[in-house]
């Protein structure tokens, strides 16, 4: 039973969070940062995402129920936020804002903000990951199984951090042209993913019985 729960929980969260798939998006979002700034963003984003997932694993279902928010509504909201991010990636609105800045280096509070949004939320700990964490945590038949879930979350976040830290050398090999192609390509992929998230959430909301 322990093995079955471990494999199911790990597979579900790993596929949804997708650490390898986040690497190109991380490169695109942090384009133009200095290596030490990118490292700071990587560490902070993974730390914030870890705390979010652990918090929802512990009390997510109770918190959403207390606030009167369904998981479907949460998915729709997260999908809309992701679409906004994708729009900026495809049309390089982010780069335009950065070019208008007088200083090349970002302020510390801007870097911290980037780590929280859009990286920690909603790219790493997005509505899908949060929903899965809440569901898996609610299905844990014992404290031991719940401890397994906590360990899985920590392991996947460690993998994500390792991928982010390795993104710098990859970015240097890509160059400006490679970054532009990846930014637009994965912006388009992210837009499609966000639309799917909104569609799934809306479908569930429409199918829910009227209160």
TORPALUM-682933 format. One record per residue: x, y, z of N, C-alpha, C, O, CB in turn; residue in one letter. Coordinates in steps of 0.02 Angstrom, whole numbers, plus 50000, padded with zeros to 5 digits. Glycine has a CB too. Example, Ala and Ser with C-alpha at 12.3 -4.5 7.8 and 13.67 -1.06 7.14 Angstrom:
<atoms>
506604971650390506154977550390506604983550390507124983450423505654977650452A;506424988850354506844994750357506455000250394506705005750402507044997050286S;
</atoms>
This chain:
<atoms>
500424993950000500005000050000500435006250000500285011149966499535000150061X;500985006050040501435011750042501745012949973501785018649951501985010650094X;501955007549940502265008149874501775010749823501945014949782502545001449852X;501155008249826500645010549779500505017949788500445021649739500005006449788X;500445020049850500305027149863500895031549842500795036849814500145028249937X;501495029249856502105032949839502155033849763502265039449739502725029349866X;502075028349726502135028649653501595033149623501735037249580502105021649622X;500975032249647500425036249620500515043749635500425047849591499765033749650X;500695045349697500775052349716501365055549679501315061149654500885052949792X;501935051949676502525054649643502395055749569502545061049541503125050049653X;502105050749536501985051249464501515057049449501635060949402501685044749437X;500975057649488500485062949476500805069849483500735074049439499905062249524X;501145071049538501435077649551502015079149503502095084849481501675078149623X;502415074049487502985075349442502745077249373503015081749341503435069049438X;502225073749348501975075249281501655082149280501735085849231501455069849260X;501285083949332500945090449333501445096149340501415101049303500435090649390X;501905095549388502405100949398502905101049340503095106349317502765100049465X;503125095149318503565094449259504195098649265504275103549229503185096449196X;504655096849312505275100749320505675101749256505895107249243505705097449371X;505785096449214506175097649153505825102549106506155106549073506285091149117X;505155102149103504785106649058504785113849081504655118349041504085104249052X;504945115049145504965121849171505605125549152505635131649155504885121749245X;506125121849133506775124949118506735130249064506985135849075507265119649098X;506435128749006506405134048954505995140048976506165145748959506105131248889X;505465138849013505055144349037505445148549087505405154749087504395141749069X;505825145249130506245148849179506755153149143506875158849162506605143949226X;507055150449090507535154249051507205160449019507485165849020507855149948996X;506605159448993506255164948960506055170349010506135176248997505635162448923X;505795168249068505555173049118506135176949148506055182849163505175169449173X;506715173749156507275177049189507785179649138508355181149156507625172249237X;507585180249075508045182749024508305189649042507915194049061507705182948955X;508955190649037509255197149052509515197849123509855202749138508755202449039X;509365193149166509615193649235510345191449238510575187349198509195189249282X;510705194149286511385191949299511365184949328510855182949357511755196749347X;511915181049323511915174149349511725173749423511355169349443512595171149339X;511985178449464511825178149536511085180049547510775177449594512285182849576X;510815184449506510105186249512509665180349492509165178949525509945192349467X;509865176849439509475171049417509505165549470509005162149482509735168349350X;510085164649502510145159649556509695161449615509375157049644510875159049579X;509665167849632509235170049686508505168849670508115166649713509355177549701X;508305170249608507615169149587507445161649590506905159749612507505171849515X;507915157349568507805150149568507685147649639507205143949651508395146549537X;508125149549685508065147149754507425149649786507065145849819508675149249795X;507295156149778506705159049810506055156349781505585154949819506725166749803X;506025155549716505405152949685505255145849708504685144149722505455153149609X;505775141649711505665134749733505475134449807505075130249827506285130549721X;505775138849848505605139049919504885141149929504515138049968506085143749956X;504675146449894503985148749900503495143449875502985142249907503885155349860X;503645140249819503205135049792503155129149840502615126249849503465132649724X;503715127349872503705121949920503245123549979502845119350000504415120449945X;503315129550005502895131550062502155131650043501725129750083503105138550087X;502005133849982501305134049959501025127049954500475125749979501265137549891X;501395122449923501145115649914501065112149982500585108449992501605111649869X;501545113150026501495110050093500895112950131500545109250166502145111150133X;500775119450125500215122550159499555119650133499105118250173500225130150150X;499495118850067498875116150040498815108750054498255106250061498845117349965X;499375105150059499335098150078499065097350150498695092750165500025094850072X;499265102050192499055101650263498345104050273497965101050311499525105750305X;498165109550240497515112550256497165115450195496725119650202497595117850307X;497355113250135497075116150075496325115350067495975120250055497405113250016X;496085109250075495365108050066494955111850117494415114450100495225100650071X;495195112250179494835115950230494845123450216494345126850227495135114450300X;495415125950192495475133150178495005135250122494645140150127496195134950161X;495015131450066494585133150010493845132550029493435136750008494735128549951X;493685127450068492985126650090492775132450135492215134950130492885119950126X;493235134550178493085140150224492965146550185492535150650202493665141050274X;493365147550131493295153550091492735153050039492565157950006493945154950055X;492445147150033491915146149984492165145849913491805147649867491415151549990X;492795143649904493105143249837493165135949817493445131849854493795146749837X;492925134349758492985127549733493655126749697493955131649676492395125749686X;493885120449690494505119149653494425121149580494915123349548494705111749659X;493825120449553493705122349483493795129949474494115132049425492995120249461X;493525133849519493615141049515494345142949522494585147649489493195144549570X;494705139349564495415140649573495795139249509496265142849491495695136349631X;495605133949473495925132249410495805137649358496265139549321495675125449385X;495195140149354495025145349305495445151649318495735154549272494275147049307X;495485153749381495875159649399496615158749382496925163249353495785161249473X;496885153049399497585151649384497715151349309498235153749286497805145249416X;497255148549271497335148249199497335155049167497715156249120496785144049169X;496915159649191496905166349164497555170049178497805173749136496315170249194X;497835169049238498475172049254499025169449208499455173149185498655170849328X;499015162849197499515159849153499465162549082499965163449048499455152249153X;498845163749059498755166348991499055173348985499355175048933498015166448972X;498985177349036499285184049036500045183549029500355187248991499085187849101X;500345178949067501065177949064501265175848993501745178348965501295172649116X;500885171148964501035168648897500985174148845501395174448800500565162948878X;500495178448852500415184148805501035188548806501285190548753499795188348823X;501285190048865501875194248871502495190748843502925194048814501995196148944X;502535184148851503105180548823503105180548747503625181648716503105173348849X;502515179548717502475179148643502615185948612502955186348561501775176748622X;502365191348642502435197948612502985202148644503055208148630501785201648617X;503385198948688503965202148718503795208648755504195213348756504485203648665X;503205208748786503035214748826503485215348887503635220848909502295214348848X;503695209648913504145209748971504795213248954505045217348992504285202748996X;505075211448896505715214348876505655221948863506115225648876505975210848814X;505075224048837504975231148825504975235048890505265240448894504315232248788X;504665232348941504655235749006505355236049035505545241149065504175232049055X;505735230749027506415230649055506865235549017507305238749047506705223549052X;506765236148951507185240748912507055247948931507495252148924507065239748838X;506465249348955506295256248975506595258149042506585264049061505545257048977X;506865253249077507155254649142507835258049133508215256449087507235248149183X;507995262749178508625266349173509215261949192509765262749164508615272549218X;509105257249238509645252949261509545246049233508985243649225509665252749338X;510105242849216510055236149189509865231049243509445226749231510715234149157X;510175231649301510035226849355509375228449388509195234349397510605226849407X;509005223349405508375224149440508495225449513509005223249541507925217949430X;508035228949545508075229849616507925223249651507615218849622507595235349640X;508145222549713508055216349750507315214649757507135208849749508385216849818X;506895219649771506185218149780505865215949715505395212049716505815224249807X;506105218449657505845216149592506025208849579505625204949553506115220649536X;506645207049598506865200149589506455195549634506245190149612507605199449605X;506335197649696505925193649741505215192949713504915187549717505905196849811X;504955198349685504285198049656504245193349598503755189649591504065204949635X;504765193249555504785188749498504795181449522504485177149490505385190149454X;505145180049576505175173349602504495170849625504325165049617505675172949659X;504105175449654503445173549678502955173049620502605168049614503185178649730X;502935178249578502485178249520502885180549458503155186049459501865182849532X;502915176549406502495170849391502795163949406502485158949391502305171049321X;503405163649435503745157149441503425152649494503175147249478504475158149456X;503445154849558503165150649610502415149749599502145144149605503285153749679X;502075155249582501365155249567501265158849501501485164649496500935158649625X;500965155949449500655149349450501045143949413500775138549400499965149849421X;501695145249394502045140449353502265134149390502175128549365502655143749323X;502545134849450502755128949488502175126149528501945120549517503355130549534X;501935130149575501365128049615500725131149586500405135349617501455130149690X;500555128849527499965131449493499335127949517499355123949563500035130549418X;498775129549485498145126549507498135118949501497835115549543497575129449466X;498465116349449498495109049441498885105749497498655100849526498795107249375X;499475108549513499885105649566499545106449634499555101749675500575109049568X;499235112149646498895113249710498295108649716498185105649769498665120549717X;497915108049662497325103549663497535096349676497235092949717496945104049597X;498065094149641498305087249650498555086149721498425080949751498865085749601X;498905091049749499165090449817498595089949867498625085949914499615096349835X;498085094049858497505093849903497155087149899496985084149950497005099549886X;497045084649838496695078249829497105072449857496835068249893496545077049754X;497755072249841498175066749865498215066849941498195061649974498875067149834X;498285072949969498315073550042497675071250075497695068050128498465080550062X;497105072850045496465070750074496355063250068495955060450106495895074450040X;496705059950022496625052750013497125048750054497095042550054496705051049940X;497575052050089498075048450130497715044750186497395047850228498605053350159X;497775038050189497415034250239497715034450309497405032350357497355027150217X;498325036950314498655037050380499155042750382499315045850331498995030250395X;499415044050443499925049250451500565047350413500905051650386500085050250526X;500715040850411501295038650374501255040050300501735042250269501395031250385X;500665038950271500565040550201500615048050188500875050250137499895037850176X;500365051950235500405059250227501135061450230501335066050194499995062750282X;501535058250273502255059750276502595058150210503055061550189502585055850334X;502365052750177502625051050112502485056650062502915058350022502325044350087X;501885059350064501705064850020502155070850031502375074049983500965066850030X;502295072450094502735078150110503435076950080503735081450052502785079250186X;503675070850088504335069150060504345069649984504845071749955504525062150081X;503805067649952503765068049879503775075349856504135076949809503125064549854X;503405079649890503405086749873504105089549879504335093149834502905090649918X;504455088049933505125090549943505605087949890506035091749865505385088650012X;505535081549871505975078649820505875081949752506355083549717505855071149814X;505245083049732505105086049667505325093349666505565095749615504355085449651X;505255096849722505495103749725506255104049721506525108749692505245107149789X;506595099149749507325098849744507535097749671508015100649647507615093249789X;507165093449635507295092349564507195098749524507585100449480506855086749536X;506655102349541506505108549505507065113649516507265117149469505835111449529X;507305114149577507855118849592508475116949553508815121249526508005118949667X;508635110449549509215108249512509155110049438509645112149407509315100549520X;508565109249411508445111049341508545118549330508845120649282507735108949318X;508275122549376508345129849370509075132049374509295136349337507935133349424X;509455129049420510155130949428510575129049367511085132249353510445127749491X;510355123949331510715121849271510495125749210510775124949156510615114449258X;509975129949218509705133649160510175139049136510165140849077509035136649178X;510585141849180511045147249162511525145349106511545148749055511425149449222X;511915139949115512375137849062512015136348996512265137748942512755131649083X;511415133449001511025132048941510845138648906510875139148844510385128148958X;510655143548945510465150048917511045153348880510955156248827510215154748972X;511655152848910512235155748878512395152448811512635155748765512845155248924X;512255146048805512375142548742511855144448689511995144348629512365134948753X;511255146148711510715147848664510845154448629510745155048569510055148048700X;511065159548668511165166148639510515169848630509975167348648511525165548573X;510555175848603509965180148596509445177048550508845177248565510165187048571X;509665174248494509195171348446508835165348476508225164648469509555169248382X;509215161048508508905155248539508405157048593507875153948599509435150748568X;508575162248633508105164448686507465167148656506925165748681508435169848730X;507525170848601506935173648569506475168148543505865168548550507125178448512X;506775163048512506375157448486506035153748543505435152148539506815152648445X;506415152248596506135148448652505595152448687505075149648706506685146548701X;505705158948696505215163148730504545162948694504025162048725505465170348736X;504555163848628503935163948591503625156948587503015156248593504045166648521X;504045151948576503785145148569503435142848633502875140448631504345140348552X;503785143648689503485141348752502955146148778502535144248818504025140448803X;502975152348755502415156748770501785154248737501245154448767502565163948747X;501845151748675501275148848640501035142548675500435141448683501455147448567X;501515138248695501335132148730500985133848796500485130748814501955127748743X;501255138748832500965140748895500265143648885499815142548927501405145848930X;500155147248830499495149948815498995144248804498435144448829499515154548753X;499205139148766498765133448754498605129748819498045127648831499075128748704X;499125129048861499015125648925498545129548969498115126649002499685124648961X;498615136148970498175140249012497455139948987496985139749028498415147549012X;497355139848921496685139148894496375132448914495785132148931496685139848817X;496785127148912496535120548932496335120449006495835117449024497055115148918X;496735123649047496575124049119495915127749130495495125549170497145127449157X;495835133349096495215137249102494625133149076494085133149107495265143949064X;494715129649020494175125648992493965119949039493375118849050494395122648924X;494465116549068494305111049115493945113749177493465110749200494955107349135X;494205119349203493885122149262493185124549248492735123649289494295127849289X;493085127649190492415130149171491935124349161491355124849181492455134449108X;492165118949130491745113149119491505110249185490915108449192492125107849079X;491955109849234491765107149299491285111849335490815109549368492385105949343X;491395118349329490955123149360490255122749330489755123149366491225130149352X;490215122049264489565121549231489195115249249488575115049253489645121849156X;489585109849261489275103449278489075102949351488695098449370489735097749262X;489335107549393489175107349465488445109049476488175113449443489635112249504X;488115105549522487415106949537487325113949567487755116149607487115101649584X;486795117249550486655123949576486515123649650486175119049674486055127149539X;486785128549687486695128749759486035132349776485865133049834487295132349793X;
</atoms>
